[in-house]
């Protein structure tokens, strides 16, 4: 039986003190009989304060990104050993915003490409995280144009192939995969439940066919894209949706706690 997992992606929001206050509020709002795993991924600078506020609670602290090299001349980058030292237990990899596929473009396409990581860099980050025993949350998902061209399943299979290249089934038992349709992130548009379940099932089948049946039964597949208290219960009831990666709604303690309760 897979344990449900609900992770908040704070993106570029909240200073250290604001982050600590949010963790305190989530702690206070968590049901005593909470059966789900809960994580929050603050910006790097707020990790220490959030970790401190989460001590002796069920809330695990994650990061939003990592660089794969161990140390050196990589200005602005953060390594797995830095994350480990800060007590980080999970890390998002390949989010559509770091892949450069912003749902809503507010900068020119030439600027967006600077954020663009490839399946190859996602793969390097995943390997570094697994080596450091930090749970990777691999994000996959199609843009609106790709969906409209009927390419959803192929795009996701390509992201899985590239992201997981050279990593064997027995190295992947902590892996979490998040299906995040790019057109549903931060837009208020949720993928309808049957379709979200279909794609999550397709991801699980891909794992069975390309790694192992055993891994496909334990790997957790989350849905992300405008998850909120109003739709969480319906999504999390599906057999192949093991919880959610929650952006905007994770910044409000009451809303986030209701989403967590929906997973219980
Ligand atoms: C996300 O950032 O991963 C996300 C799903 O955002 P939102 O819930 O705001 O759509």
Boltz pocket constraint, residues with backbone or C-beta under 6 A from the ligand:
constraints:
  - pocket:
      binder: B
      contacts: [[A, 9], [A, 11], [A, 180], [A, 184], [A, 185], [A, 186], [A, 187], [A, 188], [A, 224], [A, 225], [A, 226], [A, 227], [A, 245], [A, 246], [A, 247], [A, 248], [A, 249]]
      max_distance: 6.0
